[in-house]
Amino acid sequence: MIYQVLNISLDYYYCIKKLGGNKVINKRNSLIILIVLIVGILFTSSVMAQETVELEMWHAWTGQDAFASEVLLPKIEEFQENNPNIKLKIQVIPNDSYRTKLRTQAAGGQIPDIMQTYPGSEVQPLVEAGLLMDLEGIIDYWTDDLIPRDSLSAYTFNDKVYAIPAKVNYTHFAFYNKDMLEEAGYTEWPETYDEFKVMADALKENDIVPISLGNKAKWVLQSIYISTIGDRLTGIDYLEDVLAGERKFTDPAFIQALDVIKELADKEYFNKDANSLNDMEMRQAFYQKRAAMFFGGAWDIGGVIETAKEEDMNVGIATFPQIEGEVAPKALSGVTGSAFSIRSGLSEAQKEAAIKFLKFFYSEETYVDLLRTGSFVPAKVALPDDISPQFKDVINLVNEHQIGPVYDAVLPINLIQTINNGLQSLTAGEITSEELAQEMQDNL
């Protein structure tokens, strides 16, 4: 580049000399040539300063969900188009494999420069190992006006924030076919658990599977079911109290929560192959009207609303009915997610590029666009006028509740594995609620 600029300058010099004939170049022409040389050198320096910066990025968004395909993935592409000097080497890893691979790589200290991280106990080991850069130097960019500081709590350790989330993932909603419930004599979602059981029995009498469940991957009963049911019966501070040694997993309230899961299985409200189906097959059974309802998370809302339109289904959205003995009757399990963290130890150029990406990616525009896809967001943004009426109803439903912890966002990995395996065994009739509670306590 420097040689090109010098050649251009020399060409300009001879051009001026030619215009002046054989006369000696005057001071004015000399000044012009000098300015051209200086500008050329400055331009060259600027170009050289914008050398390509490479960043390795991992995420788990395969594009199957509206929030990813319509907002997050296009946002990454837009950043790359706007910043040709920043090259993102992206690796997309399906969700079921992503967490395992990140943990394995982290154990060897080999993680990408920018990575999707999961909240609470999943990101904590990376923080404690010193693998992630804290964002305290730039966090005011978001917390001054856009994101409340407490919305970042799942990624905050020792008062330092290590990731910015895109969404709030409420992990518990009931999606039900209103027409199928009406066939069984019900036009309203039941208010209490006892009423729910009567309704489920009526569905069975009509040869309708009450609940479609796909717990093959083992996380569904934990994240979607026991997190909300447990939060309501034990209180939203229960898990923190247990981890602090102030309460126990063998407390009667937690055993009661496990008993609810066991009862749903014992009464055959789930499909018989519940532990053999994955969560996609679970939803498919509902869409094909092979079951009256399924319990899922906020990630399902957009798909349910869209499919209901396409298939002309009359779908309602609710939460689990009230259970006798609840101490937090409005608890709804949820946690922030779709977050990116930055690896510690980047070069200054890489660090600057990574921060530029985060500021572009987690913008007000992004959060408004996510709302349009039926996603909940941790940011303070106005609801767009063009969101669906169904999603507005769900927002009103959520506003009636208080957020409670999701078990796999709070518990350490060994206890997550214990409860995931245990809930599957519980629904298969292999263990009792008391035995699972004791196993949880023993592994604490």
ZIDA-V244054 format. One record per residue. N is the residue number from 1. SS is DSSP state (alpha for helix, beta for strand, coil for the rest). D_LAST is the distance of its C-alpha to the last C-alpha in Angstrom with 2 decimals. Layout:
BEGIN
n:N ss:SS d_last:D_LAST
n:N ss:SS d_last:D_LAST
END
This chain:
BEGIN
n:1 ss:coil d_last:63.17
n:2 ss:alpha d_last:64.96
n:3 ss:alpha d_last:67.86
n:4 ss:alpha d_last:68.22
n:5 ss:alpha d_last:68.49
n:6 ss:alpha d_last:71.10
n:7 ss:alpha d_last:73.10
n:8 ss:alpha d_last:73.09
n:9 ss:alpha d_last:74.28
n:10 ss:alpha d_last:77.04
n:11 ss:alpha d_last:78.18
n:12 ss:alpha d_last:78.41
n:13 ss:alpha d_last:80.40
n:14 ss:alpha d_last:82.97
n:15 ss:alpha d_last:83.21
n:16 ss:alpha d_last:84.21
n:17 ss:alpha d_last:86.58
n:18 ss:alpha d_last:88.27
n:19 ss:alpha d_last:88.69
n:20 ss:coil d_last:90.33
n:21 ss:coil d_last:92.76
n:22 ss:coil d_last:93.74
n:23 ss:coil d_last:93.19
n:24 ss:coil d_last:90.73
n:25 ss:coil d_last:87.43
n:26 ss:coil d_last:87.65
n:27 ss:alpha d_last:85.07
n:28 ss:alpha d_last:83.77
n:29 ss:alpha d_last:83.01
n:30 ss:alpha d_last:81.45
n:31 ss:alpha d_last:79.16
n:32 ss:alpha d_last:78.11
n:33 ss:alpha d_last:77.29
n:34 ss:alpha d_last:75.28
n:35 ss:alpha d_last:73.24
n:36 ss:alpha d_last:72.57
n:37 ss:alpha d_last:71.34
n:38 ss:alpha d_last:69.04
n:39 ss:alpha d_last:67.58
n:40 ss:alpha d_last:67.10
n:41 ss:alpha d_last:65.27
n:42 ss:alpha d_last:63.01
n:43 ss:alpha d_last:62.30
n:44 ss:alpha d_last:61.50
n:45 ss:alpha d_last:59.11
n:46 ss:alpha d_last:57.34
n:47 ss:alpha d_last:56.96
n:48 ss:alpha d_last:55.77
n:49 ss:alpha d_last:53.19
n:50 ss:coil d_last:51.71
n:51 ss:coil d_last:50.70
n:52 ss:coil d_last:48.21
n:53 ss:beta d_last:44.56
n:54 ss:beta d_last:42.14
n:55 ss:beta d_last:38.54
n:56 ss:beta d_last:36.17
n:57 ss:beta d_last:34.25
n:58 ss:beta d_last:31.56
n:59 ss:beta d_last:30.73
n:60 ss:coil d_last:29.86
n:61 ss:coil d_last:32.69
n:62 ss:coil d_last:34.82
n:63 ss:coil d_last:37.12
n:64 ss:coil d_last:36.40
n:65 ss:coil d_last:35.45
n:66 ss:alpha d_last:38.09
n:67 ss:alpha d_last:36.21
n:68 ss:alpha d_last:36.07
n:69 ss:alpha d_last:39.48
n:70 ss:alpha d_last:41.39
n:71 ss:alpha d_last:39.84
n:72 ss:alpha d_last:37.33
n:73 ss:alpha d_last:38.98
n:74 ss:alpha d_last:42.49
n:75 ss:alpha d_last:41.33
n:76 ss:alpha d_last:40.32
n:77 ss:alpha d_last:43.72
n:78 ss:alpha d_last:45.54
n:79 ss:alpha d_last:44.01
n:80 ss:alpha d_last:45.16
n:81 ss:alpha d_last:48.63
n:82 ss:alpha d_last:48.93
n:83 ss:coil d_last:47.72
n:84 ss:coil d_last:49.42
n:85 ss:coil d_last:48.68
n:86 ss:beta d_last:44.89
n:87 ss:beta d_last:43.94
n:88 ss:beta d_last:40.58
n:89 ss:beta d_last:39.59
n:90 ss:beta d_last:37.37
n:91 ss:beta d_last:35.05
n:92 ss:beta d_last:33.89
n:93 ss:coil d_last:30.91
n:94 ss:coil d_last:29.95
n:95 ss:alpha d_last:26.71
n:96 ss:alpha d_last:25.01
n:97 ss:alpha d_last:25.75
n:98 ss:alpha d_last:25.59
n:99 ss:alpha d_last:21.89
n:100 ss:alpha d_last:21.61
n:101 ss:alpha d_last:24.76
n:102 ss:alpha d_last:23.81
n:103 ss:alpha d_last:20.54
n:104 ss:alpha d_last:22.64
n:105 ss:alpha d_last:25.41
n:106 ss:alpha d_last:23.28
n:107 ss:alpha d_last:21.89
n:108 ss:coil d_last:25.57
n:109 ss:coil d_last:26.46
n:110 ss:coil d_last:28.80
n:111 ss:coil d_last:28.41
n:112 ss:coil d_last:31.31
n:113 ss:coil d_last:33.07
n:114 ss:beta d_last:32.16
n:115 ss:beta d_last:29.27
n:116 ss:beta d_last:27.65
n:117 ss:beta d_last:24.11
n:118 ss:coil d_last:21.41
n:119 ss:coil d_last:19.86
n:120 ss:coil d_last:16.73
n:121 ss:alpha d_last:13.87
n:122 ss:alpha d_last:16.44
n:123 ss:alpha d_last:19.06
n:124 ss:alpha d_last:17.05
n:125 ss:alpha d_last:16.90
n:126 ss:alpha d_last:20.67
n:127 ss:alpha d_last:21.24
n:128 ss:alpha d_last:19.42
n:129 ss:coil d_last:21.43
n:130 ss:coil d_last:24.58
n:131 ss:coil d_last:25.64
n:132 ss:beta d_last:26.51
n:133 ss:coil d_last:29.35
n:134 ss:coil d_last:28.75
n:135 ss:coil d_last:31.26
n:136 ss:coil d_last:32.09
n:137 ss:coil d_last:35.63
n:138 ss:coil d_last:36.41
n:139 ss:coil d_last:34.04
n:140 ss:alpha d_last:36.89
n:141 ss:alpha d_last:38.63
n:142 ss:alpha d_last:36.36
n:143 ss:alpha d_last:35.11
n:144 ss:coil d_last:38.66
n:145 ss:coil d_last:39.76
n:146 ss:coil d_last:37.73
n:147 ss:beta d_last:33.94
n:148 ss:coil d_last:32.43
n:149 ss:alpha d_last:30.06
n:150 ss:alpha d_last:27.27
n:151 ss:alpha d_last:27.49
n:152 ss:alpha d_last:26.17
n:153 ss:alpha d_last:22.99
n:154 ss:alpha d_last:20.71
n:155 ss:alpha d_last:22.40
n:156 ss:beta d_last:22.69
n:157 ss:beta d_last:20.94
n:158 ss:coil d_last:22.46
n:159 ss:coil d_last:25.21
n:160 ss:beta d_last:26.27
n:161 ss:beta d_last:26.59
n:162 ss:coil d_last:26.05
n:163 ss:coil d_last:27.26
n:164 ss:beta d_last:29.64
n:165 ss:coil d_last:28.82
n:166 ss:coil d_last:31.57
n:167 ss:beta d_last:30.11
n:168 ss:beta d_last:27.97
n:169 ss:beta d_last:26.29
n:170 ss:beta d_last:25.90
n:171 ss:coil d_last:24.01
n:172 ss:coil d_last:25.51
n:173 ss:beta d_last:29.16
n:174 ss:beta d_last:31.18
n:175 ss:beta d_last:34.21
n:176 ss:beta d_last:36.75
n:177 ss:beta d_last:40.28
n:178 ss:alpha d_last:42.44
n:179 ss:alpha d_last:45.24
n:180 ss:alpha d_last:43.14
n:181 ss:alpha d_last:41.79
n:182 ss:alpha d_last:45.36
n:183 ss:alpha d_last:46.48
n:184 ss:coil d_last:44.16
n:185 ss:coil d_last:45.66
n:186 ss:coil d_last:43.25
n:187 ss:coil d_last:44.44
n:188 ss:coil d_last:41.53
n:189 ss:coil d_last:37.76
n:190 ss:coil d_last:36.45
n:191 ss:coil d_last:35.13
n:192 ss:beta d_last:32.84
n:193 ss:alpha d_last:30.49
n:194 ss:alpha d_last:32.94
n:195 ss:alpha d_last:35.75
n:196 ss:alpha d_last:33.76
n:197 ss:alpha d_last:33.42
n:198 ss:alpha d_last:37.17
n:199 ss:alpha d_last:37.89
n:200 ss:alpha d_last:35.74
n:201 ss:alpha d_last:37.63
n:202 ss:alpha d_last:40.89
n:203 ss:alpha d_last:39.96
n:204 ss:alpha d_last:39.27
n:205 ss:alpha d_last:42.65
n:206 ss:coil d_last:44.20
n:207 ss:coil d_last:42.59
n:208 ss:coil d_last:40.34
n:209 ss:beta d_last:36.69
n:210 ss:beta d_last:34.96
n:211 ss:beta d_last:31.99
n:212 ss:beta d_last:31.84
n:213 ss:coil d_last:28.36
n:214 ss:coil d_last:27.56
n:215 ss:coil d_last:23.95
n:216 ss:coil d_last:24.74
n:217 ss:coil d_last:22.61
n:218 ss:coil d_last:19.69
n:219 ss:alpha d_last:19.03
n:220 ss:alpha d_last:21.65
n:221 ss:alpha d_last:20.07
n:222 ss:alpha d_last:16.93
n:223 ss:alpha d_last:18.84
n:224 ss:alpha d_last:22.01
n:225 ss:alpha d_last:21.26
n:226 ss:alpha d_last:17.90
n:227 ss:alpha d_last:17.66
n:228 ss:alpha d_last:20.94
n:229 ss:alpha d_last:20.83
n:230 ss:alpha d_last:17.40
n:231 ss:alpha d_last:18.56
n:232 ss:alpha d_last:21.69
n:233 ss:alpha d_last:20.37
n:234 ss:alpha d_last:17.48
n:235 ss:coil d_last:19.12
n:236 ss:coil d_last:18.69
n:237 ss:coil d_last:16.71
n:238 ss:alpha d_last:14.00
n:239 ss:alpha d_last:11.28
n:240 ss:alpha d_last:12.20
n:241 ss:alpha d_last:12.23
n:242 ss:alpha d_last:8.72
n:243 ss:alpha d_last:7.56
n:244 ss:coil d_last:10.31
n:245 ss:coil d_last:9.35
n:246 ss:coil d_last:12.48
n:247 ss:coil d_last:11.56
n:248 ss:coil d_last:9.37
n:249 ss:coil d_last:8.97
n:250 ss:coil d_last:11.51
n:251 ss:coil d_last:13.98
n:252 ss:alpha d_last:17.29
n:253 ss:alpha d_last:17.64
n:254 ss:alpha d_last:14.75
n:255 ss:alpha d_last:16.07
n:256 ss:alpha d_last:19.48
n:257 ss:alpha d_last:18.55
n:258 ss:alpha d_last:17.45
n:259 ss:alpha d_last:20.70
n:260 ss:alpha d_last:22.71
n:261 ss:alpha d_last:21.67
n:262 ss:alpha d_last:22.39
n:263 ss:alpha d_last:25.69
n:264 ss:alpha d_last:26.83
n:265 ss:alpha d_last:26.49
n:266 ss:alpha d_last:27.97
n:267 ss:coil d_last:30.93
n:268 ss:coil d_last:31.49
n:269 ss:coil d_last:31.51
n:270 ss:beta d_last:30.06
n:271 ss:coil d_last:32.23
n:272 ss:coil d_last:31.89
n:273 ss:coil d_last:30.97
n:274 ss:coil d_last:28.15
n:275 ss:coil d_last:25.72
n:276 ss:coil d_last:28.59
n:277 ss:coil d_last:29.71
n:278 ss:coil d_last:28.46
n:279 ss:alpha d_last:28.49
n:280 ss:alpha d_last:32.05
n:281 ss:alpha d_last:33.34
n:282 ss:alpha d_last:31.69
n:283 ss:alpha d_last:33.77
n:284 ss:alpha d_last:36.81
n:285 ss:alpha d_last:36.82
n:286 ss:alpha d_last:36.97
n:287 ss:alpha d_last:39.73
n:288 ss:coil d_last:41.65
n:289 ss:coil d_last:41.46
n:290 ss:coil d_last:39.70
n:291 ss:beta d_last:37.20
n:292 ss:beta d_last:37.67
n:293 ss:beta d_last:34.61
n:294 ss:beta d_last:31.45
n:295 ss:beta d_last:28.49
n:296 ss:beta d_last:27.97
n:297 ss:coil d_last:27.40
n:298 ss:alpha d_last:29.78
n:299 ss:alpha d_last:30.52
n:300 ss:alpha d_last:32.36
n:301 ss:alpha d_last:34.67
n:302 ss:alpha d_last:37.36
n:303 ss:alpha d_last:37.58
n:304 ss:alpha d_last:37.79
n:305 ss:alpha d_last:40.50
n:306 ss:alpha d_last:42.46
n:307 ss:alpha d_last:42.25
n:308 ss:alpha d_last:43.25
n:309 ss:alpha d_last:46.37
n:310 ss:alpha d_last:47.23
n:311 ss:alpha d_last:46.73
n:312 ss:coil d_last:48.12
n:313 ss:coil d_last:45.00
n:314 ss:coil d_last:44.59
n:315 ss:beta d_last:40.91
n:316 ss:beta d_last:39.03
n:317 ss:beta d_last:35.74
n:318 ss:beta d_last:33.56
n:319 ss:coil d_last:30.00
n:320 ss:coil d_last:28.31
n:321 ss:coil d_last:30.32
n:322 ss:beta d_last:29.34
n:323 ss:coil d_last:27.18
n:324 ss:coil d_last:28.02
n:325 ss:coil d_last:25.62
n:326 ss:coil d_last:24.60
n:327 ss:coil d_last:23.86
n:328 ss:coil d_last:24.13
n:329 ss:coil d_last:26.79
n:330 ss:coil d_last:27.67
n:331 ss:beta d_last:24.29
n:332 ss:beta d_last:24.54
n:333 ss:beta d_last:21.70
n:334 ss:beta d_last:22.90
n:335 ss:beta d_last:22.40
n:336 ss:beta d_last:24.93
n:337 ss:beta d_last:25.60
n:338 ss:coil d_last:28.36
n:339 ss:beta d_last:27.93
n:340 ss:beta d_last:29.43
n:341 ss:beta d_last:28.38
n:342 ss:beta d_last:30.70
n:343 ss:beta d_last:30.07
n:344 ss:coil d_last:30.63
n:345 ss:coil d_last:33.59
n:346 ss:coil d_last:36.09
n:347 ss:coil d_last:39.77
n:348 ss:alpha d_last:41.44
n:349 ss:alpha d_last:43.20
n:350 ss:alpha d_last:40.04
n:351 ss:alpha d_last:38.17
n:352 ss:alpha d_last:41.12
n:353 ss:alpha d_last:41.25
n:354 ss:alpha d_last:37.53
n:355 ss:alpha d_last:37.77
n:356 ss:alpha d_last:40.94
n:357 ss:alpha d_last:39.15
n:358 ss:alpha d_last:36.33
n:359 ss:alpha d_last:38.98
n:360 ss:alpha d_last:40.99
n:361 ss:alpha d_last:38.20
n:362 ss:coil d_last:36.47
n:363 ss:coil d_last:39.68
n:364 ss:alpha d_last:40.92
n:365 ss:alpha d_last:42.79
n:366 ss:alpha d_last:39.68
n:367 ss:alpha d_last:37.89
n:368 ss:alpha d_last:41.04
n:369 ss:alpha d_last:41.40
n:370 ss:alpha d_last:37.80
n:371 ss:alpha d_last:38.59
n:372 ss:alpha d_last:41.53
n:373 ss:coil d_last:39.31
n:374 ss:coil d_last:37.29
n:375 ss:coil d_last:34.34
n:376 ss:beta d_last:32.74
n:377 ss:coil d_last:32.83
n:378 ss:coil d_last:31.30
n:379 ss:beta d_last:34.81
n:380 ss:coil d_last:37.48
n:381 ss:coil d_last:40.25
n:382 ss:coil d_last:42.86
n:383 ss:coil d_last:42.65
n:384 ss:coil d_last:45.26
n:385 ss:coil d_last:48.06
n:386 ss:coil d_last:47.70
n:387 ss:coil d_last:44.20
n:388 ss:coil d_last:44.29
n:389 ss:alpha d_last:44.70
n:390 ss:alpha d_last:41.78
n:391 ss:alpha d_last:39.42
n:392 ss:alpha d_last:40.83
n:393 ss:alpha d_last:39.95
n:394 ss:alpha d_last:36.34
n:395 ss:alpha d_last:36.23
n:396 ss:alpha d_last:37.57
n:397 ss:alpha d_last:34.93
n:398 ss:alpha d_last:32.10
n:399 ss:alpha d_last:33.81
n:400 ss:coil d_last:33.43
n:401 ss:coil d_last:29.62
n:402 ss:beta d_last:27.05
n:403 ss:beta d_last:24.52
n:404 ss:beta d_last:20.89
n:405 ss:coil d_last:17.83
n:406 ss:coil d_last:17.27
n:407 ss:alpha d_last:13.75
n:408 ss:alpha d_last:14.15
n:409 ss:alpha d_last:15.61
n:410 ss:alpha d_last:12.74
n:411 ss:coil d_last:9.39
n:412 ss:coil d_last:8.79
n:413 ss:alpha d_last:10.62
n:414 ss:alpha d_last:8.35
n:415 ss:alpha d_last:6.91
n:416 ss:alpha d_last:10.62
n:417 ss:alpha d_last:11.83
n:418 ss:alpha d_last:9.96
n:419 ss:alpha d_last:11.43
n:420 ss:alpha d_last:14.63
n:421 ss:alpha d_last:15.31
n:422 ss:alpha d_last:14.38
n:423 ss:alpha d_last:16.75
n:424 ss:alpha d_last:19.42
n:425 ss:alpha d_last:19.15
n:426 ss:alpha d_last:19.23
n:427 ss:alpha d_last:22.44
n:428 ss:coil d_last:23.88
n:429 ss:coil d_last:23.65
n:430 ss:coil d_last:21.61
n:431 ss:coil d_last:18.80
n:432 ss:coil d_last:18.64
n:433 ss:alpha d_last:16.71
n:434 ss:alpha d_last:15.43
n:435 ss:alpha d_last:14.30
n:436 ss:alpha d_last:12.39
n:437 ss:alpha d_last:10.74
n:438 ss:alpha d_last:9.87
n:439 ss:alpha d_last:8.62
n:440 ss:alpha d_last:6.26
n:441 ss:alpha d_last:5.17
n:442 ss:alpha d_last:5.57
n:443 ss:coil d_last:3.80
n:444 ss:coil d_last:0.00
END
